[in-house]
Amino acid sequence: MDTARLKESFARVAMHGDEVALFFFSDLFLRYPESRDLFPVSMAAQRDYLLQALARIVALIGDADQLTAYLQALGRAHRKYGTVPDHYEPVGSSLIATLAHFSGDGWTPELAADWHAAYGLVAQVMTDAAAEDARTNPPFWEATVLSHEMRTFDTAVFRVVTLDTLSYLPGQSVAVECDLRPRIWRRYSIANAPRDDATLEFHVRVIEGGALSMALVRGLSPGSRLRLGPPAGSLTLDTGSGRDVLLVGSSTGLAPLKAIAGQIADLASPPRAHLFAGAQQAEALYDLPGLEKLGARSPWLTITPCVSADPGYQGERGMLPDVVARSGAWADHDAYLAGPTLMVKAMTARLTSLGVPAAQIHVEDFGWSEPCP
Amino acid sequence: MPVISGTDNRLTPDAVQAVTFPSARIGRRGLDEEHVRAFCGQVERELVRLFNERTSLTDEVQRLRRRVLGLSGDDGESGYRQDDAHVQAVRILSKAQQTADRYVADAQEYSRQLAQDARRRRDEILAEAKSHAALVLDDAHGEASRAAEVALAAPVGLPGTDRREVEAELAYLRTFSDIYRTHLRAYLDVLLRNVEEWERAEKTSLAAARASLPLPPHIPQPPPVTG
C-alpha cells in the first residue's frame, strides 16, 4: 500500500468539500435504501462528521497506534447508532465509488486496490473493537425518566433509571437520544456519582435553535424513554494527586462538578474543595437548594455561587475568572472546569496566569457559547 | 488543518471552513463572529459550486473526447450510460437531500430567533417589573415617613417620647401598608383583566375552530340482533 499516494489522492478528492459526503450518502442510500433509516432527516451534520473522520484517518496513516485507537473508539461509538458488521461492506463500496467519481482521470487500478486494502483494514479494526465491546456492554442503555423538574424557564433537572447498569466515572458524559428527536444524539454530563439505585441525574438548558435540548427540557415527563450511549470524557478526579480541588462551573457546567463532589464525599480522607457556580442572573442559579444540601453535609467543601450581570445580587458578584482569582491561591490545586466554551477558555487562561500548571487543569467544554459569567 | 492539495497551494472549501479568527482583545473593537462565519459559509459554498461545475465540465469533455475518438463500442457505450444514470440519480437525490437540509436549518434558525426574542422580551418585562416594584416601595416609604413625621410633630398631650415614637412608627406602618395595598390591588386588577381577556380569546378561537370542523358523518345503527 502506497500511503503517500493515498494521502495525495484523498487531498484531491477533499477539494470538493461537502459535495464528497453528499455524493457518498446519496450513493449509499440509492444502493441500499434501508440504510437511510439509520440517519436523521437533516444530513448536514452527518456530512461534516464523515469528512472530519476521513480527514482524521488519512492524517493518522503512518501512526499505527493512534490510528488504531481512533478507529477502535469510532467502531465502539457506532454501536449505539445500530451499526452492525454487515453495514461495513456497503459503506466501503459507496466510499470507493465516491473516491473514484471525484478522482476522475486520476483513478487507476493501483489506486483502487490501495483504497480497497485501506478500507478493509479500517473496517476490520472498527468491527473488532465493536465485537469486543459487545461482550461487556449493550449497544446503548435504555433509560426511563423518573422525575423531571423545570428549575428556571429554560433549565430542567431530570432523573432517569437505566435497565442495564451503566458504569462510569464521576464527571463523564453520555450521548443522549429521545423518541421526540429520533437519531439525534447530544452529549450530556451525568450530575451524580454512581448510586446504588442506578439512577442518573441530568441538567439540561435550552440551546436556542438547538436540535435536542428543547425536547429534553420541555418534552420529557416521568415515564419518557431515553437511550444513552457509552460514558466518555476526561473530566475525572485525579484521586492520587494529594492536592486540594478547585471546581468551577457556569450554567449547567455545574452537573459534572456535582458528580465529582459526590465522589470526593465518599473518599476516606477527602481533600479540601472549593466549588464556584456561576450564572449571569441570580435566578439562573438553578440548583441552589441542592448546593446548600451538599454543603451542609460536606465540611471539606466551600461553595460560592456567583452572578455576573445582576447588580442587585446580594452574594458574590463578578465574572467567574475574577471571582475565583480574588478568592484564593490556586497554584497547588487540581482544577476542574465545565461549561460554555468562552467560560472554560477564559478560566483556563486565568488559572494558567495564576501559576496553575496545565497538567492540573481538567476541562469539559460544553461546546456552546454564551458570554462568560 | 485545512486540507490543501499536494502540489499547488490553493484555497479549498475545507480550508475556508476550518479557518479560525482569534477573538479581539477585551476593550478592542472586533468583527461580529457570526457575520464572519456566515460570509465564510458563503465563500465555501461558492468554491464547492465552482469545483463541481469544473468536475462536471471535465466529465463532459471526457465523454465527448471518447465519442470523438470512437473509443466507445456498443457494449462500452451502454455500460457507460448505466453509470451515467446512476450518477444522475445520485445528483437528484443529493439535491433533494440539500433541500431537506435547508428546510431543517431554516426551521432551526427560526426557532433560534423566536427563542432569542422571547428571552429578550422576558428580560425587558422582568426589568420593568423590578423597577416598578422599586418605585412602589419608594413611594410607600416616602408617604409613610411623612406620616410618621407628622405624628412626631403633633402636639399631642401625651407624656414621654417613647409613646410619641410608637405613634410615629404606627403611622408609618399604617400608611406604608395602605399605599402598598393600593398598588397591590391595582396590580391584581390588571392581572385579572389579562386573565379575562385570555379566557375570552380562547373561547372565541375554540368556537371558531369547532365551527370549521366538518359535521360528524351519520353512523348507521346495526339492526337489532334477535334470536
Boltz contact constraints between the chains, C-beta under 6 A:
constraints:
  - contact:
      token1: [A, 8]
      token2: [B, 6]
      max_distance: 6.0
  - contact:
      token1: [A, 11]
      token2: [B, 3]
      max_distance: 6.0
  - contact:
      token1: [A, 11]
      token2: [B, 5]
      max_distance: 6.0
  - contact:
      token1: [A, 11]
      token2: [B, 6]
      max_distance: 6.0
  - contact:
      token1: [A, 12]
      token2: [B, 5]
      max_distance: 6.0
  - contact:
      token1: [A, 14]
      token2: [B, 3]
      max_distance: 6.0
  - contact:
      token1: [A, 14]
      token2: [B, 14]
      max_distance: 6.0
  - contact:
      token1: [A, 15]
      token2: [B, 5]
      max_distance: 6.0
  - contact:
      token1: [A, 15]
      token2: [B, 12]
      max_distance: 6.0
  - contact:
      token1: [A, 15]
      token2: [B, 51]
      max_distance: 6.0
  - contact:
      token1: [A, 16]
      token2: [B, 51]
      max_distance: 6.0
  - contact:
      token1: [A, 17]
      token2: [B, 13]
      max_distance: 6.0
  - contact:
      token1: [A, 17]
      token2: [B, 14]
      max_distance: 6.0
  - contact:
      token1: [A, 17]
      token2: [B, 48]
      max_distance: 6.0
  - contact:
      token1: [A, 18]
      token2: [B, 48]
      max_distance: 6.0
  - contact:
      token1: [A, 19]
      token2: [B, 48]
      max_distance: 6.0
  - contact:
      token1: [A, 19]
      token2: [B, 52]
      max_distance: 6.0
  - contact:
      token1: [A, 22]
      token2: [B, 94]
      max_distance: 6.0
  - contact:
      token1: [A, 23]
      token2: [B, 90]
      max_distance: 6.0
  - contact:
      token1: [A, 26]
      token2: [B, 90]
      max_distance: 6.0
  - contact:
      token1: [A, 26]
      token2: [B, 93]
      max_distance: 6.0
  - contact:
      token1: [A, 26]
      token2: [B, 94]
      max_distance: 6.0
  - contact:
      token1: [A, 27]
      token2: [B, 90]
      max_distance: 6.0
  - contact:
      token1: [A, 30]
      token2: [B, 89]
      max_distance: 6.0
  - contact:
      token1: [A, 41]
      token2: [B, 100]
      max_distance: 6.0
  - contact:
      token1: [A, 42]
      token2: [B, 101]
      max_distance: 6.0
  - contact:
      token1: [A, 42]
      token2: [B, 104]
      max_distance: 6.0
  - contact:
      token1: [A, 43]
      token2: [B, 97]
      max_distance: 6.0
  - contact:
      token1: [A, 44]
      token2: [B, 101]
      max_distance: 6.0
  - contact:
      token1: [A, 104]
      token2: [B, 58]
      max_distance: 6.0
  - contact:
      token1: [A, 208]
      token2: [B, 112]
      max_distance: 6.0
  - contact:
      token1: [A, 208]
      token2: [B, 115]
      max_distance: 6.0
  - contact:
      token1: [A, 208]
      token2: [B, 116]
      max_distance: 6.0
  - contact:
      token1: [A, 209]
      token2: [B, 108]
      max_distance: 6.0
  - contact:
      token1: [A, 209]
      token2: [B, 111]
      max_distance: 6.0
  - contact:
      token1: [A, 209]
      token2: [B, 112]
      max_distance: 6.0
